[in-house]
Amino acid sequence: MPLKKADLEFEFYKAQGPGGQHRNKVATAVRLTHIPTGFTVSATERRSRTQNLEKAIERLKIKLARAGRKEKPRVPTKPSKAARRKRLEAKKARSSIKKQRGRVTSWS
């Protein structure tokens, strides 16, 4: 889905955190809003405004792609007869082992 510049609202602000004087004095952080959908993304990790803008546009494209994708409904499944039989056999075998625990058969 191509992004139109008219559909985007750019906001630049001062980023917080480490990065020195350039990062603290210059508005390098980018907040990007897609007006038709209202999605907002931001990028603050770089010291460069252009790199942050590229990163924000990339994130917005990913977010729009996720929103456009339709999730398939889960089809409930049930175990086959063979799987049920196998599970019951395993439970019975384990049960018989547990029944034999702690039993004293002879007193000698």
C-alpha positions as CSV (number, residue, x, y, z in Angstrom):
1,M,0.0,0.0,0.0
2,P,1.7,3.2,-1.1
3,L,1.7,6.1,1.4
4,K,0.6,9.5,0.2
5,K,2.4,12.5,1.7
6,A,-1.0,14.2,2.1
7,D,-2.2,11.4,4.3
8,L,0.7,11.8,6.7
9,E,1.2,14.3,9.6
10,F,4.8,14.8,10.7
11,E,5.8,16.0,14.1
12,F,9.4,16.5,15.1
13,Y,10.4,16.9,18.8
14,K,13.5,16.6,21.0
15,A,14.3,13.1,21.9
16,Q,15.1,12.1,25.5
17,G,18.0,10.0,26.8
18,P,21.7,9.6,26.0
19,G,23.2,11.0,22.8
20,G,24.9,14.2,23.7
21,Q,24.3,17.8,22.9
22,H,23.1,17.2,19.3
23,R,20.4,14.9,20.4
24,N,19.2,17.0,23.3
25,K,19.2,20.4,21.5
26,V,17.9,19.4,18.1
27,A,14.4,18.1,17.3
28,T,15.4,14.8,15.8
29,A,12.7,12.5,17.1
30,V,9.8,11.9,14.6
31,R,6.1,11.1,15.3
32,L,4.2,10.1,12.2
33,T,0.4,10.0,12.1
34,H,-1.5,8.4,9.3
35,I,-4.6,10.6,9.1
36,P,-7.1,8.2,7.5
37,T,-6.5,5.4,10.0
38,G,-5.3,7.4,13.0
39,F,-2.2,5.1,13.4
40,T,0.7,6.8,15.1
41,V,4.3,5.6,15.1
42,S,7.5,7.2,16.4
43,A,11.2,6.8,16.0
44,T,13.7,8.3,18.5
45,E,16.7,5.9,18.4
46,R,18.9,7.7,15.9
47,R,20.6,11.1,16.2
48,S,19.6,12.0,12.7
49,R,16.2,13.3,11.8
50,T,16.2,11.7,8.3
51,Q,17.1,8.3,9.7
52,N,14.4,8.5,12.3
53,L,11.9,9.6,9.6
54,E,12.8,6.6,7.4
55,K,12.4,4.3,10.4
56,A,9.0,5.8,11.3
57,I,7.8,5.4,7.7
58,E,9.0,1.8,7.7
59,R,7.1,1.1,11.0
60,L,4.0,2.7,9.7
61,K,4.0,0.6,6.5
62,I,4.3,-2.5,8.7
63,K,1.5,-1.4,10.9
64,L,-0.8,-0.7,7.9
65,A,0.1,-4.1,6.4
66,R,-0.9,-5.8,9.6
67,A,-4.1,-3.9,9.8
68,G,-5.0,-4.8,6.3
69,R,-4.4,-8.5,6.8
70,K,-7.5,-10.5,7.7
71,E,-6.9,-13.2,10.3
72,K,-8.2,-16.6,9.4
73,P,-10.8,-18.0,11.9
74,R,-9.6,-21.0,13.8
75,V,-11.2,-24.2,12.8
76,P,-11.8,-26.4,15.8
77,T,-10.5,-29.9,15.5
78,K,-11.0,-33.0,17.5
79,P,-8.6,-35.9,18.0
80,S,-9.1,-38.9,15.8
81,K,-10.3,-42.3,17.2
82,A,-6.9,-43.7,16.9
83,A,-5.3,-40.8,18.8
84,R,-7.9,-41.1,21.6
85,R,-7.4,-44.9,21.8
86,K,-3.6,-44.4,22.0
87,R,-3.9,-41.8,24.7
88,L,-6.2,-44.0,26.8
89,E,-3.8,-47.0,26.5
90,A,-0.9,-44.8,27.7
91,K,-3.0,-43.6,30.6
92,K,-3.9,-47.1,31.6
93,A,-0.3,-48.3,31.4
94,R,0.8,-45.3,33.5
95,S,-2.0,-46.0,36.0
96,S,-1.0,-49.6,36.5
97,I,2.6,-48.5,37.2
98,K,1.4,-45.9,39.8
99,K,-0.9,-48.5,41.4
100,Q,2.1,-50.7,42.1
101,R,4.0,-47.9,43.9
102,G,4.4,-48.3,47.6
103,R,2.7,-51.6,47.9
104,V,4.4,-54.2,50.0
105,T,3.6,-57.7,48.7
106,S,5.4,-59.8,51.2
107,W,6.1,-59.3,54.9
108,S,9.4,-61.2,55.2
